[in-house]
Amino acid sequence: MQASRTMLVEPHSLSSARRRHADQNRKPSPARKALVVPSSASMTFVYRVSIALFMCLLPATHLQGDEENSPVSLTIVSSGKDYTNAEQSALAVQDLVISPGDPDTNLNGPRLLSLGGELQHRMHYGRILLRFDLTSIRERLKKVTSARIILTPSWARMSPSLRIFPVTEADKDWSPFEATWKEKTDKTPWTGGDGGGEPGDGTYRKTPVATAEPDKDGRAVSCDIPPSLVNEWMSISGRNPGLLLQMNQQQGGVGIYAAEAGKKGPRLEVKGLPTDAEQ
């Protein structure tokens, strides 16, 4: 028993030396590290880095907004055939010519919309009415960002030029199978007078939104129109007013393929931001 006690007892100087050596080589325990409180500067740095990483991980659309969403492209074009009056009221594309040479006649039906040329019915003064059904655009786009119409000429003489005017809401109810030079529908005259009158008289606006210049080679002509105009049409309940086209000069002429010609007929191409259902 005494030998055991002797082996457990160490001199004071030796014990102190060993304790100092042990203290110098002892590694801090994990518990001690957890108790170390970082400085305010280091906490600020960590916080900023965390926020930056979080922002980088956000979807791009959240940072860039709706205008950066990929646009959707849509084209409105007629299927191309001969329609009854009832069918034509629901067509994707509606068009006709009104002429002072046949003031009481509805001229809808031919596959060509002709102004000027060698015809002798004062066709230089005639007008083309054109409307596109925007139902599919309303369903798929919440905002149109660009728009253009495409016209394909069958013939053109002396470099014809067509001015394109928006029809007013006052005459948005024009009927493609009833309208004549004198009337927009049966027994209802045009607000602006015969043929819609002059620009700004009430049937169509004072200033054209585009000019089309078909060439004799029969190549399709593309005309940009304001996207704001199409957005305005989309906000109107029922039929939209559409467009009125007239010759810019009293020489030459042009024959444009009508809706009955299918893909050669007038087309509306738009791009825009998709609705939530389309995303």
C-alpha positions in Angstrom: 0.0 0.0 0.0 2.8 2.4 0.8 4.5 1.6 -2.6 1.3 2.5 -4.4 1.0 5.8 -2.6 4.7 6.6 -3.4 4.2 6.0 -7.1 1.1 8.3 -7.2 2.8 11.2 -5.4 4.9 13.6 -7.6 7.3 16.3 -6.5 5.8 19.8 -6.8 8.4 21.1 -9.3 7.9 18.1 -11.6 4.2 18.4 -11.5 4.3 22.1 -12.4 6.7 21.4 -15.3 4.4 18.7 -16.7 1.3 20.9 -16.4 3.0 23.7 -18.3 4.1 21.3 -21.0 0.6 19.9 -21.2 -1.0 23.4 -21.4 1.3 24.4 -24.2 0.4 21.3 -26.3 -3.3 21.1 -25.5 -5.6 21.9 -28.5 -8.7 23.9 -27.8 -11.8 21.8 -27.5 -14.7 22.2 -30.0 -16.8 23.5 -27.2 -14.3 26.4 -26.6 -14.4 27.3 -30.4 -18.2 27.5 -30.3 -18.0 30.0 -27.5 -15.8 32.4 -29.5 -18.0 35.4 -30.5 -17.1 37.0 -33.9 -16.6 40.7 -34.2 -19.2 43.0 -35.6 -17.1 43.6 -38.8 -16.9 39.8 -39.5 -20.6 39.4 -39.0 -21.3 42.2 -41.4 -19.1 40.6 -44.0 -20.7 37.3 -43.7 -24.2 38.8 -43.9 -23.4 40.7 -47.1 -21.9 37.6 -48.7 -25.0 35.6 -47.8 -27.3 38.2 -49.3 -25.3 38.3 -52.5 -25.4 34.6 -52.9 -29.1 34.5 -52.3 -29.7 37.2 -55.0 -27.7 35.3 -57.5 -29.9 32.2 -56.9 -33.1 34.1 -57.6 -34.9 33.4 -61.0 -33.8 35.9 -63.7 -37.4 37.0 -64.3 -37.7 38.3 -60.7 -34.8 40.6 -61.3 -35.5 41.6 -64.9 -39.3 42.1 -64.8 -42.0 41.1 -67.4 -40.4 43.0 -70.2 -37.6 40.4 -70.3 -39.8 37.4 -70.7 -39.5 35.6 -74.0 -42.1 37.0 -76.4 -44.7 34.8 -78.0 -45.2 35.2 -81.8 -48.7 34.8 -83.3 -50.0 35.1 -86.9 -53.6 35.8 -87.8 -54.4 34.5 -91.3 -57.5 33.3 -93.1 -57.9 29.6 -94.0 -58.9 30.6 -97.5 -62.2 29.6 -99.0 -65.6 31.0 -100.1 -67.8 31.7 -97.1 -71.5 32.2 -96.5 -72.4 35.5 -94.8 -73.0 33.7 -91.5 -69.6 32.0 -91.7 -67.8 35.2 -92.7 -69.0 37.1 -89.6 -66.7 34.8 -87.5 -63.6 34.8 -89.8 -60.1 35.4 -88.6 -59.7 38.0 -91.4 -62.4 40.1 -92.8 -61.9 42.5 -95.8 -63.7 44.2 -98.7 -63.5 47.1 -101.1 -66.0 50.0 -101.1 -66.1 52.1 -104.2 -67.8 55.3 -105.4 -68.1 53.6 -108.8 -70.6 51.1 -107.2 -71.9 53.2 -104.2 -74.8 50.9 -103.4 -73.1 47.5 -104.0 -71.4 45.3 -101.5 -68.2 44.3 -103.3 -67.2 41.5 -100.9 -66.3 38.2 -102.4 -63.5 38.5 -105.1 -60.2 37.0 -104.3 -58.5 40.4 -105.0 -58.9 43.8 -103.3 -58.3 46.1 -106.2 -57.7 49.9 -106.2 -56.9 51.9 -109.3 -55.4 50.3 -112.4 -57.3 50.0 -115.6 -60.7 49.7 -114.0 -63.1 52.6 -114.8 -65.3 52.8 -111.7 -63.4 55.6 -109.9 -61.4 52.8 -108.2 -58.6 55.2 -107.3 -61.0 56.7 -104.8 -62.1 53.3 -103.4 -61.0 52.1 -100.0 -60.1 48.7 -98.5 -61.5 47.7 -95.1 -59.6 45.2 -93.1 -60.2 43.6 -89.7 -58.5 40.8 -87.8 -60.1 38.6 -85.1 -58.0 39.0 -82.0 -59.6 36.2 -79.9 -56.5 34.0 -79.9 -54.2 37.0 -79.1 -56.3 37.9 -76.1 -56.2 34.4 -74.8 -52.4 34.0 -75.1 -50.9 37.5 -74.8 -51.3 40.0 -72.0 -49.4 42.7 -74.0 -48.4 43.1 -77.6 -44.9 44.5 -78.0 -44.7 44.6 -81.9 -47.1 44.2 -84.7 -47.1 44.2 -88.5 -49.5 43.4 -91.3 -48.4 41.6 -94.5 -50.1 42.2 -97.8 -49.4 40.2 -101.0 -50.1 42.0 -104.3 -51.3 40.1 -107.4 -50.4 43.1 -109.6 -49.1 46.6 -109.1 -48.7 49.5 -111.6 -46.7 52.7 -111.4 -45.4 52.1 -107.8 -48.6 52.4 -105.9 -48.6 53.6 -102.3 -51.3 52.8 -99.8 -52.0 54.8 -96.6 -53.2 52.8 -93.7 -55.6 54.4 -91.2 -57.2 53.0 -88.0 -61.0 53.0 -88.2 -62.7 54.7 -85.2 -64.8 53.0 -82.6 -67.8 55.0 -84.0 -67.8 52.7 -87.1 -66.3 49.5 -85.6 -69.6 47.7 -86.5 -69.0 47.8 -90.2 -70.1 44.5 -91.8 -67.9 42.8 -94.5 -71.0 41.5 -96.2 -73.2 44.5 -95.9 -70.9 47.6 -96.2 -71.0 49.7 -99.3 -69.6 53.1 -100.3 -72.7 54.7 -98.6 -73.4 52.4 -95.7 -71.3 50.5 -93.0 -74.2 48.2 -92.4 -77.6 47.8 -94.1 -79.4 51.2 -93.8 -76.7 52.7 -91.5 -74.5 55.3 -93.1 -70.9 55.8 -92.3 -70.2 58.4 -89.6 -67.9 60.4 -91.8 -70.1 60.4 -94.8 -69.9 58.4 -98.1 -66.9 56.2 -98.1 -66.1 57.2 -94.6 -65.4 60.8 -95.7 -62.0 62.4 -95.4 -59.4 61.6 -92.7 -60.6 62.7 -89.3 -64.3 63.1 -90.4 -65.4 60.3 -88.0 -65.0 57.0 -89.7 -61.2 56.8 -89.6 -58.5 58.8 -87.9 -56.8 61.8 -89.3 -53.3 60.4 -89.4 -52.2 57.1 -91.0 -50.2 54.6 -88.9 -48.3 53.1 -91.8 -47.7 53.2 -95.6 -47.5 50.2 -97.8 -45.7 50.3 -101.2 -46.4 47.0 -103.1 -44.1 46.3 -106.1 -44.9 44.7 -109.5 -42.9 41.6 -108.6 -45.7 40.4 -106.3 -43.5 40.2 -103.2 -45.3 40.4 -99.9 -45.2 43.8 -98.3 -44.7 44.1 -94.5 -45.9 47.2 -92.7 -45.2 47.8 -89.0 -48.2 49.2 -87.1 -48.0 50.5 -83.5 -48.4 47.8 -80.9 -50.3 50.3 -78.9 -53.0 50.1 -81.6 -53.4 46.4 -81.2 -53.4 46.6 -77.4 -56.2 49.2 -77.8 -58.1 46.8 -80.0 -57.7 44.1 -77.4 -59.3 46.3 -74.8 -62.4 46.8 -76.9 -65.3 44.4 -76.3 -66.7 42.7 -79.4 -65.3 43.5 -82.8 -62.3 45.8 -83.2 -62.6 48.7 -85.6 -59.8 47.5 -87.9 -58.1 49.4 -90.7 -58.9 51.5 -93.8 -56.5 51.5 -96.7 -56.6 54.1 -99.5 -54.4 55.0 -102.5 -51.9 57.8 -101.9 -52.0 59.0 -105.5 -54.3 59.1 -108.5 -52.1 57.0 -110.9 -51.3 53.4 -111.0 -53.1 50.8 -109.0 -52.8 47.6 -107.0 -54.6 44.3 -106.6 -54.0 42.7 -103.1 -55.0 39.1 -102.4 -58.1 39.0 -100.2 -58.8 36.7 -97.2 -60.4 34.2 -99.6 -56.8 33.6 -101.0 -55.8 32.0 -97.7 -52.1 32.4 -96.8 -51.7 34.9 -99.6 -54.4 37.1 -98.0 -53.8 39.8 -95.4 -52.0 38.6 -92.3 -51.3 40.1 -88.9 -48.2 39.1 -87.1 -47.6 40.1 -83.5 -45.2 39.4 -80.7 -46.0 40.0 -77.0 -45.7 38.9 -73.4 -47.5 35.7 -72.6 -50.4 35.4 -70.2 -49.8 33.5 -66.9 -51.5 30.5 -68.5 -49.0 30.5 -71.4 -45.9 30.6 -69.2 
